[in-house]
Amino acid sequence: MSIFVRIWFFFSLILVVVLWFMLYTINQQIKPNVRQVVEDTLAENANIVAQLVAEDVHSGYVKTPEFDVKIQHALSRDLHAQIWQHSKNQIHQQIYITDAKGIVLYDSTGVGTGQDYSQWNDVYLTLRGRYGARSTRTNVDDEQSSTMYIAAPIIYDSQLIGVVSLGKPNFSVQPYISRAQKHFLEKAIWVAIISLLFASIVAWWLRRSIDRVRRYAQALAPVNEAPHFYSAKELNQVTQAVTEMREKLEDRAYVEHYVNTLTHELKSPLTAIQASAEILQDPLPLDDQQHFAKNIEEQSKRLRDLIDRMLLLTRLEKSAKKFERERLNLSVLIESLIEAQRSRIQQKNIQLIQHIQPNCELHSDAFWLKQAINNVLDNALDFTPNEGVVIVQLTEQENHFQIDLFNQGALIPDFAITHIFEHYYSLPRPDTHQRSSGIGLTIVQQVLDGLGGMIQIENVASLQQHTDLPFDHHMFSAIQVKNLQGVLVKIQLKKI
């Protein structure tokens, strides 16, 4: 079970228990509170009636039929009263009057006349100068059969001459009690529904907020914006802790990435220098010696320039890669890269066929574009067997420049074709059976993405039978091998 479901469940459980307890407690208070109000009203009315009948009791008028008629007429009046939502049409009260000894002189029901009520609490206490009240059931098992009696002393000429007691049956106030209980129950249900909805919203917000922090922690993008919560200080503290942890981890990964990049990039010029140095050990004409010596010098400069640029990029590329665009001749750049690899080409006796359209100019970062194209060329030469074929073509299209590079050799396995641009993924070189650092093509893809270009790599099972190849047909006449297979790399660079 999700932690957020548990939070919602336990919050809801606590809420339901609290509401039930409050509902039970208030329900227990509604009935006595209503009866207290009734008792208060009866106490006032009893004292008023006691004052009104004092002279009638003293004169003995309460025993006459005329008095009974007058009382019955008063108790049977039609009220037509609308008390809140309850319609009240008749009076539900009983009255009886006793003498100073507790003997009933008059009973509105006609039942108690002449009986001794001196031991009933209402009469007993009132005759002794205290507040008299009682509640009596006509049916022990039926609470609604209970009647509340409140008594008041009858005083005439400062003498206690009797007691008047007013009775109110409980069934007459039960509609008010039931309505109050129903109303409170409805309110409690609405409070429960709203509270559960609010609890769901809070649980959803908490889940969404923590999920945002989780996604932020898992995201690898260096410019991923940290989430901020306006009403959750603790979540902001967690986000800040994740940010600090990410910065430390990214710093470590950043250094590791560029150490690997630098190591990979140093390999190519060092290989060219080593090849030229080995050739110079053999007796060569002066022109060839100068050519290879110049190549060593150029590759040494490339090493120094590469190291300087990598050190500079480690400071600038911490948050986002920045490219310094300038006007450059792509044709000359590719030809210079091929020329720099000439010693390797000669060493492996590779048949290089190139068709470079002249004066292909664009705005781009010369250093990084050179590194990207050289990485692709390095891979092509690495995977081309001795006396194999490499084809390089540069053409200008409507909106972009197209670089096509084919190298004869083994096809890329199906399981690897979708992983070749991933960090540190590489295939063993056919000559040494060793793997590279696996970041060369990753660098190529990142550079081309930053420069607005794209790269595509595909297998070519048969060069001459591949009818949609981008090469000019005159190239095939220079290839002595009738049927070649290998890998084709297509690079597009926008004209910007």
For each residue, the residues with C-beta under 8 A, 3 or more apart:
1: 5 6 9
2: 5 6 207
3: 6 7
4: 7 8 203 204 206 207
5: 1 2 8 9 203
6: 1 2 3 9 10
7: 3 4 10 11 203 206
8: 4 5 11 12 199 200 203
9: 1 5 6 12 13
10: 6 7 13 14
11: 7 8 14 15 199 202 203
12: 8 9 15 16 196 199
13: 9 10 16 17
14: 10 11 17 18
15: 11 12 18 19 192 195 196 199
16: 12 13 19 20 192
17: 13 14 20 21
18: 14 15 21 22
19: 15 16 22 23 188 191 192 195
20: 16 17 23 24
21: 17 18 24 25
22: 18 19 25 26 188
23: 19 20 26 27 184 185 188
24: 20 21 27 28
25: 21 22 28 29
26: 22 23 29 30 184
27: 23 24 30 31 181 184
28: 24 25 31 32
29: 25 26 32 33
30: 26 27 33 34 177 180 181 184
31: 27 28 34 35 177
32: 28 29 35 36
33: 29 30 36 37
34: 30 31 37 38 173 176 177 180
35: 31 32 38 39 148 170 173
36: 32 33 39 40
37: 33 34 40 41
38: 34 35 41 42 148 168 173
39: 35 36 42 43 133 148 150
40: 36 37 43 44
41: 37 38 44 45
42: 38 39 45 46 148 150 166 168
43: 39 40 46 47 131 133 150 152
44: 40 41 47 48
45: 41 42 48 49 166
46: 42 43 49 50 150 151 152 164 165 166
47: 43 44 50 51 152
48: 44 45 51 52
49: 45 46 52 53 95 152 164 166
50: 46 47 53 54 152 153 154 155 163 164
51: 47 48 54 155
52: 48 49
53: 49 50 56 57 62 97 154 164
54: 50 51 57 58 154 155 156 161
55: 58 59 61 156
56: 53 59 61 62 67
57: 53 54 60 61 62 97 99 105 154 156 161 162
58: 54 55 156 161
59: 55 56
60: 57 63 64
61: 55 56 57 64 66 67
62: 53 56 57 67 97 105 106
63: 60 67 105 106
64: 60 61 67 68
65: 68 69
66: 61 69 70
67: 56 61 62 63 64 70 71 106
68: 64 65 71 72 106 108
69: 65 66 72 73
70: 66 67 73 74
71: 67 68 74 75 95 106 108
72: 68 69 75 76 108
73: 69 70 76 77
74: 70 71 77 91
75: 71 72 91 93 95 108
76: 72 73 90 91
77: 73 74 90 91
78: 89 90
79: 88 89 90 91
80: 89
81: 87 88 89
82: 86 87 88
83: 86 87 88
84: 179
85: 179
86: 82 83 175 176 179
87: 81 82 83
88: 79 81 82 83
89: 78 79 80 81
90: 76 77 78 79
91: 74 75 76 77 79
92: 168 169 171 172
93: 75 166 167 168
94: 107 108 109 147 149 166 167 168 169
95: 49 71 75 106 107 108 164 165 166 167
96: 104 106 107 108 109 112 117 164 165 167
97: 53 57 62 104 105 106 107 154 162 163 164 165
98: 101 102 103 104 105 117 118 123 162 163 165
99: 57 102 103 105 161 162
100: 127 160 161 162
101: 98 116 118
102: 98 99 116 117 118 119 120 123 124 127 163
103: 98 99 114 115 116 117 118
104: 96 97 98 107 112 113 114 115 116 117
105: 57 62 63 97 98 99 113 162
106: 62 63 67 68 71 95 96 97 113
107: 94 95 96 97 104 110 111 112 113
108: 68 71 72 75 94 95 96
109: 94 96 112
110: 107 113
111: 107
112: 96 104 107 109 115 117
113: 104 105 106 107 110
114: 103 104
115: 103 104 112
116: 101 102 103 104 119
117: 96 98 102 103 104 112 120 123 165
118: 98 101 102 103 123 124 127
119: 102 116 123 124
120: 102 117 123 124 134 136 149
121: 124 125 132 133 134
122: 125 126 132 133 134 149 150 151 163 165
123: 98 102 117 118 119 120 126 127 132 151 163 165
124: 102 118 119 120 121 127 128 132
125: 121 122 128 130 131 132 133 151
126: 122 123 129 130 131 132 151 152 153 163 165
127: 100 102 118 123 124 132 153 160 163
128: 124 125
129: 126 153
130: 125 126
131: 43 125 126
132: 121 122 123 124 125 126 127 150 151 152 163 165
133: 39 43 121 122 125 148 149 150 151
134: 120 121 122 148 149
135: 146 147 148 149
136: 120 146 147 149
137: 140 142 143 145 146 147
138: 142 145 146 147
139: 142 145
140: 137
141:
142: 137 138 139 145
143: 137 146 170
144: 170 171 174
145: 137 138 139 142 169 170 171
146: 135 136 137 138 143 169 170
147: 94 135 136 137 138 167 168 169 170
148: 35 38 39 42 133 134 135 167 168 169 170
149: 94 120 122 133 134 135 136 165 166 167
150: 39 42 43 46 122 132 133 165 166 168
151: 46 122 123 125 126 132 133 163 164 165 166
152: 43 46 47 49 50 126 132 163 164 165
153: 50 126 127 129 160 162 163
154: 50 53 54 57 97 160 161 162 163 164
155: 50 51 54 158 159 160 161
156: 54 55 57 58 159 161
157:
158: 155
159: 155 156
160: 100 127 153 154 155
161: 54 57 58 99 100 154 155 156
162: 57 97 98 99 100 105 153 154
163: 50 97 98 102 122 123 126 127 132 151 152 153 154
164: 46 49 50 53 95 96 97 151 152 154
165: 46 95 96 97 98 117 122 123 126 132 149 150 151 152
166: 42 45 46 49 93 94 95 149 150 151
167: 93 94 95 96 147 148 149
168: 38 42 92 93 94 147 148 150 172 173
169: 92 94 145 146 147 148 172
170: 35 143 144 145 146 147 148 173 174
171: 92 144 145 174
172: 92 168 169
173: 34 35 38 168 170 176 177
174: 144 170 171 177 178
175: 86 178 179
176: 34 86 173 179 180
177: 30 31 34 173 174 180 181
178: 174 175 181 182
179: 84 85 86 175 176 182 183
180: 30 34 176 177 183 184
181: 27 30 177 178 184 185
182: 178 179 185 186
183: 179 180 186 187
184: 23 26 27 30 180 181 187 188
185: 23 181 182 188 189
186: 182 183 189 190
187: 183 184 190 191
188: 19 22 23 184 185 191 192
189: 185 186 192 193
190: 186 187 193 194
191: 19 187 188 194 195
192: 15 16 19 188 189 195 196
193: 189 190 196 197
194: 190 191 197 198
195: 15 19 191 192 198 199
196: 12 15 192 193 199 200
197: 193 194 200 201
198: 194 195 201 202
199: 8 11 12 15 195 196 202 203
200: 8 196 197 203 204
201: 197 198 204 205
202: 11 198 199 205 206
203: 4 5 7 8 11 199 200 206 207
204: 4 200 201 207 208
205: 201 202 208 209
206: 4 7 202 203 209 210
207: 2 4 203 204 210 211
208: 204 205 211 212
209: 205 206 212 213 227 229 232 235
210: 206 207 213 214 235
211: 207 208 214 215
212: 208 209 215 216 227
213: 209 210 216 217 227 235 238 239 242
214: 210 211 217 218
215: 211 212 218 219
216: 212 213 219 224 226 227 239 242
217: 213 214 242 245 246
218: 214 215
219: 215 216 224
220: 224
221: 224
222: 250 318 319 320
223: 319 320
224: 216 219 220 221
225:
226: 216 239 240 242 243
227: 209 212 213 216 239
228: 236 239
229: 209 232 235 236 239
230:
231:
232: 209 229 235 236
233: 236 237
234: 237 238
235: 209 210 213 229 232 238 239
236: 228 229 232 233 239 240
237: 233 234 240 241
238: 213 234 235 241 242
239: 213 216 226 227 228 229 235 236 242 243
240: 226 236 237 243 244
241: 237 238 244 245
242: 213 216 217 226 238 239 245 246
243: 226 239 240 246 247
244: 240 241 247 248
245: 217 241 242 248 249
246: 217 242 243 249 250
247: 243 244 250 251
248: 244 245 251 252
249: 245 246 252 253
250: 222 246 247 253 254
251: 247 248 254 255
252: 248 249 255 256
253: 249 250 256 257
254: 250 251 257 258 314 318
255: 251 252 258 259 314
256: 252 253 259 260
257: 253 254 260 261 423 439
258: 254 255 261 262 310 313 314
259: 255 256 262 263
260: 256 257 263 264 424 437 439
261: 257 258 264 265 310 437 439 443
262: 258 259 265 266 306 307 310
263: 259 260 266 267 437
264: 260 261 267 436 437 439 440 443
265: 261 262 268 306 310 371
266: 262 263 269 270 303 306 307
267: 263 264 270 271 436
268: 265 271 272 374 375 378
269: 266 272 273 299 300 302 303 306
270: 266 267 273 274 299 303
271: 267 268 274 275 344
272: 268 269 275 276 295 299 340 341 343 344
273: 269 270 276 277 295 296 299 300
274: 270 271 277 278
275: 271 272 278 279 343 344 347
276: 272 273 279 280 292 293 295 296 299 343
277: 273 274 280 281 292 296
278: 274 275 281
279: 275 276 282 284 288 292 343 347
280: 276 277 284 289 292 293
281: 277 278
282: 279
283:
284: 279 280 288 289 292
285: 288 289
286: 289 290
287: 290 291
288: 279 284 285 291 292
289: 280 284 285 286 292 293
290: 286 287 293 294
291: 287 288 294 295
292: 276 277 279 280 284 288 289 295 296 343
293: 276 280 289 290 296 297
294: 290 291 297 298
295: 272 273 276 291 292 298 299 340 342 343
296: 273 276 277 292 293 299 300
297: 293 294 300 301
298: 294 295 301 302 340
299: 269 270 272 273 276 295 296 302 303 340
300: 269 273 296 297 303 304
301: 297 298 304 305
302: 269 298 299 305 306 340
303: 266 269 270 299 300 306 307
304: 300 301 307 308
305: 301 302 308 309 367
306: 262 265 266 269 302 303 309 310 371
307: 262 266 303 304 310 311
308: 304 305 311 312
309: 305 306 312 313 367
310: 258 261 262 265 306 307 313 314
311: 307 308 314 315
312: 308 309 315 316
313: 258 309 310 316 317
314: 254 255 258 310 311 317 318
315: 311 312 318
316: 312 313 322
317: 313 314 320 321 322
318: 222 254 314 315
319: 222 223
320: 222 223 317
321: 317 446 450
322: 316 317
323: 364 365 368 450 451
324: 365 367
325: 363 364 365
326: 363 364 365 366
327: 361 362 363
328: 332 333 361 362 363 364 366 369
329: 332 333 359 360 361
330: 333 334 360 361 362 364 369 394 401 493
331: 334 335 356 357 358 359 360 394
332: 328 329 335 336
333: 328 329 330 336 337 366 369 370 373
334: 330 331 337 338 356 373 392 394 403
335: 331 332 338 339 354 356
336: 332 333 339 340
337: 333 334 340 341 370 373 374 377
338: 334 335 341 342 345 352 354 377 392
339: 335 336 342
340: 272 295 298 299 302 336 337 374
341: 272 337 338 344 345 377 378 381
342: 295 338 339 345 346
343: 272 275 276 279 292 295 346 347
344: 271 272 275 341 347 348 350 381
345: 338 341 342 348 350 352 381 390
346: 342 343 349
347: 275 279 343 344
348: 344 345 381 384 385 386 387 388
349: 346 386 387
350: 344 345 381 384 386 387 388 389 390
351: 387 388 389 390 479 480
352: 338 345 390 391 392
353: 389 390 391 392 475 478 479
354: 335 338 391 392 393
355: 391 392 393 394 395 471 472 475
356: 331 334 335 392 393 394
357: 331 360 394 395 396
358: 331
359: 329 331
360: 329 330 331 357 394 396 401
361: 327 328 329 330
362: 327 328 330 401 493 494 495 496
363: 325 326 327 328 496
364: 323 325 326 328 330 369 451 493 496
365: 323 324 325 326 368 369 447 451
366: 326 328 333 369 370
367: 305 309 324 370 371
368: 323 365 371 372 447 450 451
369: 328 330 333 364 365 366 372 373 447 451 493
370: 333 337 366 367 373 374
371: 265 306 367 368 374 375 443 447
372: 368 369 375 376 443 444 447 448
373: 333 334 337 369 370 376 377 403 491
374: 268 337 340 370 371 377 378
375: 268 371 372 378 379 440 441 443 444
376: 372 373 379 380 405 441 444 455 489 491
377: 337 338 341 373 374 380 381 392 405
378: 268 341 374 375 381 382 440
379: 375 376 382 383 407 440 441
380: 376 377 383 384 390 405 406 407 487 489
381: 341 344 345 348 350 377 378 384 390 407
382: 378 379 429 430 431 436
383: 379 380 407 409 410 429 430 487
384: 348 350 380 381 388 389 390 407 408 409 486
385: 348 388 408 409 430
386: 348 349 350
387: 348 349 350 351
388: 348 350 351 384 385 407 408 409
389: 350 351 353 384 406 407 408 479 481 484 486
390: 345 350 351 352 353 380 381 384 405 406 407 408
391: 352 353 354 355 404 405 406 407 471 475
392: 334 338 352 353 354 355 356 377 403 404 405
393: 354 355 356 402 403 404 405 470 471 472 475
394: 330 331 334 355 356 357 360 401 402 403 404
395: 355 357 401 402 404 470
396: 357 360 401 402
397: 400 401 402 492
398:
399: 494 495
400: 397 453 492 493 494 495
401: 330 360 362 394 395 396 397 492 493 495
402: 393 394 395 396 397 470 490 491 492
403: 334 373 392 393 394 489 490 491 492 493
404: 391 392 393 394 395 469 470 471 488 489 490 491
405: 376 377 380 390 391 392 393 488 489 491
406: 380 389 390 391 460 463 469 471 486 487 488 489
407: 379 380 381 383 384 388 389 390 391 486 487
408: 384 385 388 389 390 481 484 485 486
409: 383 384 385 388 430 485 486 487
410: 383 430
411: 459 460 461 485 486 487
412: 416 417 420 427 457 459 487
413: 416 417 427
414: 417
415: 418 419
416: 412 413 419 420 425 427
417: 412 413 414 420 457 459
418: 415
419: 415 416 422 425
420: 412 416 417 425 427 441 457
421: 425 441 442 444 445
422: 419 425 438 442
423: 257 438 439 442
424: 260 437 438 439
425: 416 419 420 421 422 438
426: 435 436 437 438 440
427: 412 413 416 420 435
428: 432 433 434 435
429: 382 383 432 433 434 435 436
430: 382 383 385 409 410 433
431: 382
432: 428 429
433: 428 429 430
434: 428 429
435: 426 427 428 429 438
436: 264 267 382 426 429 440
437: 260 261 263 264 424 426 440
438: 422 423 424 425 426 435 442
439: 257 260 261 264 423 424 442 443
440: 264 375 378 379 426 436 437 443 444
441: 375 376 379 420 421 444 445 457
442: 421 422 423 438 439 445 446
443: 261 264 371 372 375 439 440 446 447
444: 372 375 376 421 440 441 447 448 455
445: 421 441 442 448 449 455
446: 321 442 443 449 450
447: 365 368 369 371 372 443 444 450 451
448: 372 444 445 451 452 453 454 455 491 493
449: 445 446 452 453 454
450: 321 323 368 446 447
451: 323 364 365 368 369 447 448 493 494
452: 448 449 493 494 496
453: 400 448 449 491 492 493 494
454: 448 449 491 492
455: 376 444 445 448 489 490 491 492
456: 489 490
457: 412 417 420 441 487 488 489 490
458: 487 488 490
459: 411 412 417 485 486 487 488
460: 406 411 463 466 469 484 485 486 487 488
461: 411 465 466 485
462: 465 466 483 484 485
463: 406 460 466 469 476 479 483 484 485 486
464: 476 482 483 484
465: 461 462 483
466: 460 461 462 463 469
467:
468:
469: 404 406 460 463 466 488
470: 393 395 402 404 490
471: 355 391 393 404 406 475 476
472: 355 393 475
473: 476 477
474: 477 478
475: 353 355 391 393 471 472 478 479
476: 463 464 471 473 479
477: 473 474
478: 353 474 475
479: 351 353 389 463 475 476 484
480: 351
481: 389 408 484
482: 464
483: 462 463 464 465
484: 389 408 460 462 463 464 479 481
485: 408 409 411 459 460 461 462 463
486: 384 389 406 407 408 409 411 459 460 463
487: 380 383 406 407 409 411 412 457 458 459 460
488: 404 405 406 457 458 459 460 469
489: 376 380 403 404 405 406 455 456 457
490: 402 403 404 455 456 457 458 470
491: 373 376 402 403 404 405 448 453 454 455
492: 397 400 401 402 403 453 454 455
493: 330 362 364 369 400 401 403 448 451 452 453
494: 362 399 400 451 452 453
495: 362 399 400 401
496: 362 363 364 452
